[in-house]
């Protein structure tokens, strides 16, 4: 198994390291955080190939970390002789007898461990050419990769090949799996498992007969007569059309699968995506120790994603799996404890979550946990009416901007899940999280006492209406604005407070939407203002 990766100056990562879970690693992060880069780097270290080609054939100045390149160019322009940028990818393996030949200290951390490294550096053979190149630094725009070489070495210092590394990987990205090869393999799997030798002989004979009768079709006979009567002048032989009946053109490549009578290429993209992932797992995953899956959720509906996740989990029980995803469902179903939140320098594991919280989100996996993980600032609310009111409060305080425009996520956690979400938030100290909750007729101090377990987390704050006589959001809004103002906002003409309050309680979301859209001035309850200020 793979134990750790260290990356220097490759794509988005300048100096990065990440320890791996031996079973499941779910990579999440903002766009361009490097999820795909990690999968790519693992495959590169194990195979020496990028996009299916040896790295030295596909070497590009754009795979270098651009800040490092910029600093190198700036130094050249200042007249400082600095070495050109290098790329280093180091993959650490478990210390077992099979990896003993890879063991050594030829790594950035100088530890005596087994592993392999890719190093992209200036080739000494081109030292003179490089010096000539940098004599005019004003003309330098990119790294001169034509003067570079790729080293693929074990930590022992010896060169390696794919066969000398006792670990293999399979990168599965449905978007880049060519349809035809997947179909061919699928057909072979079906035929090998379902057909006995006698059936295969019958199928071969039937297919040959079908092709032989092709030339006897009346329209084909007329076409061939026309071709014979109009020679091309290129050959003395007669030109006709027919189907190849040689042994190489057999039924295994001529027959294509259909799903519900539709050729596979005409089936929906979601069905194609799921099937291609499962085919690749069956084809490549049988021999691979490490499975790398790129965004399995693409094109899939919620129930079909559930089926796919279960099948991936079942097929990879004895393997080390890396999944890059934007899906909370995938994250929750496979286990929040296996989450790796990526930063520019390292990955942060959530393996300290209470077991009960992990089980909770696995069973109720539709929760938007990934939104909480990725947002630097979040406000947790109990329902859709609270969400609308909090957004309006933020807009009033910030010139009409909704929270999302400032990178703040207002998340409806359905009332009873605050503590589950706060278990996650307590492990993410850089993420500010505010809770907005009703007092339900209790003293605010008593309500906050329920969250004492998170009092030591300075990034978490709890906001409750202070007056126990106003139990929920609607009475709190009524207290802050009064009947006359709310009648105007809601387009009503209630003559009693009780009548208006009863209407608001029975039409929570309708009233909240009216308040959200209103051009009237709204006075927000203090606890709502406090939550907004806590994350602003």
C-alpha atoms as one frame of an Amber mdcrd trajectory, in Angstrom:
protein
   0.000   0.000   0.000   0.955   3.644  -0.457   1.664   5.519   2.766   2.465
   9.110   1.769   3.119  11.498  -1.102   5.387  14.560  -1.244   5.075  16.976
  -4.168   7.336  19.890  -5.025   6.601  22.428  -7.790   4.095  20.270  -9.662
   1.033  22.076 -10.996  -0.906  23.650  -8.068   1.443  22.285  -5.395   4.622
  24.109  -4.447   5.463  22.143  -1.302   2.841  19.564  -0.448   2.633  16.399
   1.595  -0.162  14.007   2.471  -0.332  10.823   4.542  -2.662   8.189   3.108
  -5.302   6.018   4.705  -4.554   2.376   3.867  -8.117   1.780   2.639 -10.119
   4.828   1.527  -9.063   8.407   0.747 -11.797  10.842  -0.335 -10.193  13.992
  -1.739 -12.214  17.203  -1.558 -11.374  20.866  -1.962 -12.238  24.013  -3.866
 -11.918  24.137  -7.630  -8.224  23.975  -8.567  -7.341  22.721  -5.076  -5.450
  19.823  -6.633  -7.731  16.787  -6.281  -7.057  15.582  -9.804  -3.389  16.539
  -9.476  -2.921  14.110  -6.582  -4.475  11.247  -8.558  -2.289  12.206 -11.514
   0.859  12.384  -9.358   0.234   8.953  -7.836  -0.205   7.420 -11.270   2.863
   9.266 -12.552   5.088   7.986  -9.742   3.898   4.400 -10.240   3.977   4.315
 -14.045   6.268   7.112 -15.220   3.461   8.149 -17.567   1.291  11.239 -17.903
  -1.927  10.904 -19.914  -0.778   7.497 -21.105   2.580   8.712 -22.460   6.046
   8.645 -20.847   6.529  11.948 -19.027   9.664  12.834 -20.987   7.565  12.738
 -24.178   4.843  14.941 -22.706   7.007  17.393 -20.759   5.503  20.879 -20.729
   6.536  24.156 -19.054   2.961  24.487 -17.829   3.172  21.567 -15.385   5.615
  23.556 -13.223   4.246  25.566 -10.281   3.784  28.978 -11.819   4.783  31.018
  -8.738   8.109  29.184  -8.622   8.627  29.865 -12.305   7.777  33.545 -11.798
  10.319  33.895  -8.985  12.992  32.195 -11.093  12.379  34.609 -13.988  12.392
  37.611 -11.612  15.722  36.471 -10.151  17.230  36.159 -13.634  16.148  39.705
 -14.468  17.772  40.933 -11.255  21.063  39.351 -12.331  21.024  36.593  -9.727
  22.288  33.175 -10.794  19.602  30.830  -9.457  19.027  27.212 -10.441  16.045
  26.564 -12.709  12.856  25.090 -11.176  12.615  21.359 -10.593   9.625  19.066
 -10.162   9.801  16.286  -7.592   7.080  13.738  -6.814   7.868  11.195  -4.102
   5.607   8.269  -3.305   6.264   6.381  -0.060   5.294   2.701   0.191   4.715
   0.460   3.179   7.879  -1.189   4.476   7.345  -4.857   3.610   9.684  -7.502
   2.123   8.394  -6.804  -1.402   9.474  -3.147  -1.217  12.923  -3.723   0.315
  14.711  -3.011  -2.989  13.132   0.461  -3.090  14.318   1.467   0.381  16.769
   4.322   0.872  17.224   7.975   1.793  17.094   9.417  -1.721  14.084  11.600
  -0.866  13.406  15.162   0.289  12.839  14.106   3.904  16.030  12.026   4.021
  14.225   9.179   5.804  15.180   5.569   5.215  11.924   4.300   3.691  10.850
   2.423   0.567   9.498   4.556  -2.242   9.863   5.947  -5.749  10.448   9.460
  -7.038   9.986  11.353 -10.274  12.425  14.235 -10.722  12.243  16.688 -13.611
  15.451  18.714 -13.676  17.962  20.390 -15.956  19.937  17.876 -17.970  23.692
  18.471 -17.338  24.296  17.595 -20.985  22.556  20.849 -21.937  24.217  23.053
 -19.356  25.918  25.227 -21.972  22.697  25.673 -23.935  20.847  26.630 -20.749
  23.460  29.253 -19.824  23.183  30.731 -23.277  19.383  30.760 -22.952  19.365
  32.786 -19.692  21.858  35.382 -20.930  18.878  37.425 -22.113  16.466  37.184
 -19.169  14.046  39.706 -20.704  13.243  37.084 -23.343  12.616  34.296 -20.814
   8.913  33.505 -20.495   8.734  29.792 -19.722  10.837  26.972 -18.340  13.043
  25.598 -21.171  11.876  22.001 -20.866  13.808  21.029 -23.997  16.915  21.159
 -21.747  15.341  18.996 -19.031  15.362  15.298 -18.329  13.088  12.996 -16.294
  14.572  10.728 -13.620  12.501   7.836 -12.300  14.306   6.388  -9.310  13.746
   4.342  -6.192  14.658   5.887  -2.847  17.651   3.527  -3.027  18.953   5.629
  -5.932  18.454   2.909  -8.531  16.399   3.399 -11.667  12.993   1.736 -11.747
  10.512   0.463 -14.293   6.833  -0.253 -13.876   7.605  -3.924 -13.326  10.108
  -3.233 -10.544   7.525  -1.433  -8.360   5.441  -3.927  -6.337   2.385  -1.682
  -6.547   0.127  -0.820  -9.445  -2.673   1.635 -10.018  -5.746   2.040 -12.171
  -6.930   5.588 -12.927 -10.653   5.588 -13.695 -12.130   8.729 -15.202 -15.352
   7.998 -17.077 -14.913  11.174 -19.113 -11.687   9.795 -20.599 -12.579   6.121
 -21.044 -13.065   5.531 -24.748 -16.469   4.028 -25.279 -15.573   1.367 -27.833
 -12.866  -0.339 -25.767 -15.208  -0.461 -22.791 -17.953  -1.996 -24.922 -15.619
  -4.601 -26.375 -14.481  -5.643 -22.926 -18.034  -5.735 -21.613 -19.076  -8.021
 -24.469 -16.179 -10.374 -23.821 -17.045 -10.538 -20.131 -20.669 -11.382 -20.918
 -19.786 -13.949 -23.545 -17.093 -15.627 -21.489 -19.387 -16.006 -18.492 -22.683
 -16.806 -20.273 -21.810 -18.859 -23.371 -20.547 -22.427 -23.431 -18.269 -23.612
 -26.318 -21.183 -24.962 -28.348 -23.006 -21.616 -28.122 -19.899 -19.774 -29.264
 -19.572 -22.048 -32.336 -23.228 -21.460 -33.221 -22.826 -17.710 -32.832 -19.714
 -17.698 -35.031 -21.510 -19.670 -37.766 -24.614 -17.457 -37.635 -22.530 -14.317
 -37.833 -20.536 -15.647 -40.814 -23.750 -16.645 -42.619 -25.160 -13.165 -42.072
 -22.119 -11.526 -43.609 -21.999 -14.002 -46.532 -25.581 -13.161 -47.517 -24.791
  -9.456 -47.507 -23.464  -9.580 -51.095 -26.631 -11.409 -52.246 -28.856  -8.488
 -51.314 -30.438  -7.046 -54.481 -29.219  -3.503 -53.850 -25.661  -4.684 -53.205
 -25.713  -6.806 -56.401 -26.651  -3.711 -58.439 -23.932  -1.595 -56.789 -21.277
  -4.215 -57.492 -22.406  -4.556 -61.132 -22.019  -0.802 -61.496 -18.544  -0.898
 -59.956 -17.461  -3.726 -62.287 -18.666  -1.861 -65.354 -16.789   1.317 -64.377
 -13.194   0.270 -63.608 -11.126   2.750 -61.666  -8.020   2.430 -63.797  -5.958
   1.798 -60.665  -6.034  -1.983 -61.038  -6.944  -4.658 -63.553  -8.980  -6.426
 -60.893 -12.734  -5.862 -60.502 -13.788  -3.661 -57.575 -16.793  -4.823 -55.470
 -18.125  -4.301 -51.954 -18.562  -7.026 -49.352 -18.060  -7.664 -45.639 -14.761
  -9.105 -44.405 -15.323 -12.748 -43.422 -11.715 -13.432 -42.456 -10.934 -14.841
 -39.021  -9.670 -11.484 -37.655 -12.999  -9.814 -38.372 -15.018 -11.961 -35.992
 -18.295 -11.460 -34.160 -16.542 -10.349 -30.938 -15.745  -6.993 -32.566 -18.806
  -6.791 -34.800 -21.535  -7.266 -32.215 -22.285  -4.341 -29.920 -24.317  -4.418
 -26.689 -27.741  -2.818 -26.426 -29.483  -1.610 -23.286 -33.273  -1.803 -23.604
 -32.810  -2.198 -27.385 -30.662   0.953 -27.672 -27.037   0.724 -28.886 -24.776
   1.586 -25.992 -23.543   4.851 -27.491 -27.125   6.139 -27.594 -27.839   5.440
 -23.923 -27.865   8.410 -21.501 -24.529   9.746 -20.299 -25.240   8.814 -16.693
 -25.776   5.151 -17.576 -22.684   5.196 -19.790 -20.589   6.843 -17.078 -21.575
   4.353 -14.373 -21.063   1.348 -16.629 -17.673   2.556 -17.866 -16.469   3.017
 -14.282 -17.606  -0.486 -13.322 -16.084  -1.966 -16.493 -12.768  -0.277 -15.764
 -12.863  -1.582 -12.208 -13.443  -5.088 -13.541 -10.849  -4.797 -16.291  -8.023
  -2.863 -14.655  -8.907  -3.168 -10.997  -8.440  -6.923 -10.842  -4.656  -6.554
 -10.961  -4.256  -3.069  -9.480  -3.423  -2.489  -5.827  -4.507   1.165  -5.944
  -7.730   2.440  -7.508  -7.950   6.133  -8.467 -11.465   7.372  -9.315 -12.134
  10.836 -10.743 -15.538  12.339  -9.829 -17.780   9.240 -10.076 -20.876  11.430
  -9.593 -20.757  12.944 -13.097 -24.098  12.736 -14.981 -25.687  10.519 -12.313
 -29.007  10.955 -10.565 -29.148  10.562  -6.792 -30.429   6.936  -6.705 -28.071
   5.789  -9.473 -25.155   7.417  -7.679 -26.089   5.385  -4.612 -25.946   2.159
  -6.618 -22.577   3.092  -8.105 -21.022   4.022  -4.766 -22.111   0.712  -3.273
 -20.633  -1.213  -6.201 -17.345   0.699  -6.027 -17.153  -0.048  -2.313 -17.883
  -3.753  -2.871 -15.378  -4.145  -5.709 -12.547  -2.376  -3.869 -12.720  -3.988
  -0.434  -9.174  -5.335  -0.595  -7.630  -2.344  -2.352  -6.477   1.169  -1.511
  -8.898   3.654  -3.036  -8.568   7.360  -3.855 -11.706   9.224  -4.946 -11.802
  12.883  -6.004 -15.340  14.193  -5.586 -17.626  17.217  -5.311 -20.509  15.109
  -4.001 -21.655  15.141  -0.372 -23.443  11.867  -1.044 -20.232  10.103  -2.068
 -18.433  11.617   0.909 -21.104  10.663   3.441 -21.705   7.184   2.078 -18.047
   6.146   1.970 -17.240   7.760   5.307 -16.514  11.279   6.532 -13.579   9.929
   8.520 -11.895   9.127   5.202 -12.195  12.731   4.000  -9.028  14.577   3.022
  -9.558  18.345   2.798  -6.857  19.760   0.551  -4.904  22.936   1.091  -1.913
  24.191  -0.869   0.516  22.605   1.613  -1.125  19.467   2.954  -4.284  17.419
   3.334  -6.353  17.495   6.509  -8.015  14.243   7.655 -11.334  14.111   9.515
 -10.576  10.758  11.105 -11.228  12.119  14.621 -14.979  12.407  14.101 -17.092
  10.527  16.663 -18.184   7.134  15.364 -21.835   8.005  15.954 -21.560  11.048
  13.674 -19.920   8.999  10.933 -22.723   6.424  11.131 -25.365   9.163  11.194
 -24.232  10.715   7.905 -23.756   7.312   6.274 -27.388   6.452   7.024 -28.705
   9.921   6.112 -26.242  10.633   3.358 -28.190  13.388   1.607 -26.892  16.067
   3.970 -24.746  18.820   2.446 -21.733  18.072   4.604 -19.313  18.970   1.825
 -20.696  22.511   1.780 -19.722  22.916   5.426 -16.285  21.444   4.803 -15.481
  23.676   1.850 -16.984  26.967   3.034 -14.662  29.155   5.083 -17.737  30.802
   6.633 -21.112  29.146   7.212 -24.392  29.845   8.996 -26.399  26.777  10.035
 -30.167  27.197  10.238 -33.127  24.947  11.082 -35.275  25.293   7.980 -36.018
  27.137   4.722 -37.754  30.101   6.428 -34.715  30.669   8.665 -32.470  30.453
   5.594 -34.410  33.194   3.802 -34.471  35.498   6.828 -30.741  35.095   7.487
 -29.993  35.873   3.838 -32.161  39.009   4.011 -30.402  40.077   7.222 -27.037
  39.695   5.507 -28.219  41.643   2.454 -29.435  44.512   4.651 -26.060  44.668
   6.387 -23.918  44.336   3.252 -25.336  46.552   0.552 -27.754  44.063  -0.965
 -25.224  41.279  -1.528 -26.407  37.758  -0.762 -24.071  35.709   1.474 -22.936
  33.447  -1.361 -21.481  36.448  -3.192 -19.103  36.932  -0.249 -18.264  33.228
   0.063 -20.651  32.596   2.978 -22.864  29.504   2.837 -26.230  29.440   4.621
 -26.988  25.752   5.162 -30.333  24.272   6.187 -29.450  21.333   8.451 -33.043
  20.336   9.171 -33.131  21.244  12.817 -31.916  18.161  14.616 -28.444  17.833
  13.052 -26.630  20.883  14.452 -24.384  18.846  16.707 -23.473  16.429  13.916
 -22.369  19.325  11.740 -20.562  20.947  14.645 -18.605  17.734  15.190 -17.187
  18.400  11.723 -16.747  22.143  12.282 -14.784  21.581  15.493 -12.101  19.813
  13.426 -11.882  22.699  10.940 -10.559  25.641  12.995 -10.169  27.901   9.965
 -13.871  27.578   9.080 -16.102  30.009  10.998 -19.535  28.539  11.729 -22.549
  30.266  13.319 -25.644  28.392  14.512 -29.078  30.058  14.431 -31.661  28.203
  16.518 -35.003  28.794  18.264 -35.250  28.913  22.050 -38.497  26.869  22.007
 -39.656  28.621  25.151 -36.474  27.948  27.121 -33.965  30.365  28.566 -31.297
  31.174  25.976 -28.550  30.228  28.433 -30.034  26.758  28.788 -30.221  26.340
  25.017 -26.596  27.363  24.581 -25.606  24.981  27.363 -26.583  22.135  25.017
 -23.617  23.172  22.867 -21.036  23.340  25.659 -19.058  20.538  24.002 -18.076
  23.060  21.320 -17.335  25.985  23.651 -13.596  25.379  23.299 -13.827  25.833
  19.519 -13.403  29.588  18.883 -14.621  29.188  15.289 -18.115  28.117  16.464
 -20.803  30.450  17.832 -24.421  29.757  18.824 -27.143  32.398  18.448 -30.539
  32.105  20.188 -33.440  34.512  20.708 -33.124  35.829  24.278 -36.811  36.187
  25.193 -38.315  32.793  26.060 -41.813  34.216  25.500 -41.042  34.390  21.770
 -40.260  30.751  21.054 -39.540  30.649  17.330 -38.496  32.803  14.388 -41.937
  34.193  13.558 -42.683  35.585  17.049 -39.134  36.999  17.156 -39.754  38.830
  13.872 -43.090  40.078  15.199 -41.445  41.374  18.378 -38.800  43.241  16.370
 -41.196  44.822  13.823 -44.765  44.928  15.135 -48.110  44.265  13.470 -48.315
  47.384  11.331 -44.903  46.919   9.687 -45.417  43.190   9.076 -48.891  43.716
   7.631 -47.301  46.049   5.083 -44.502  43.603   4.268 -46.790  40.581   4.010
 -49.616  42.363   2.219 -52.086  41.581   5.017 -54.486  43.647   7.145 -54.777
  41.735  10.400 -56.320  43.768  13.212 -55.007  41.620  16.058 -51.534  40.443
  16.992 -52.723  36.895  17.535 -54.300  36.772  14.081 -51.088  37.884  12.366
 -48.912  35.541  14.436 -51.194  32.611  13.678 -50.980  33.416   9.957 -47.170
  33.628  10.073 -46.840  30.313  11.917 -49.112  28.531   9.423 -47.349  30.069
   6.405 -43.718  30.085   7.513 -41.995  29.838   4.136 -44.473  32.103   2.343
 -43.945  34.828   4.943 -40.172  34.388   4.935 -40.102  34.714   1.136 -42.213
  37.871   1.305 -39.798  39.362   3.855 -36.798  38.315   1.743 -38.219  40.047
  -1.352 -39.736  43.084   0.358 -38.525  46.609  -0.353 -39.755  47.701   3.075
 -37.324  48.239   5.947 -37.112  45.129   8.135 -35.781  45.118  11.682 -33.979
  41.860  12.328 -33.932  40.118  15.745 -30.628  40.634  17.550 -29.670  36.958
  17.486 -30.001  36.914  13.676 -27.801  40.021  13.454 -25.305  38.363  15.791
 -24.986  35.301  13.546 -24.435  37.479  10.483 -21.775  39.524  12.273 -20.042
  36.378  13.526 -19.148  35.232  10.009 -18.909  38.574   8.205
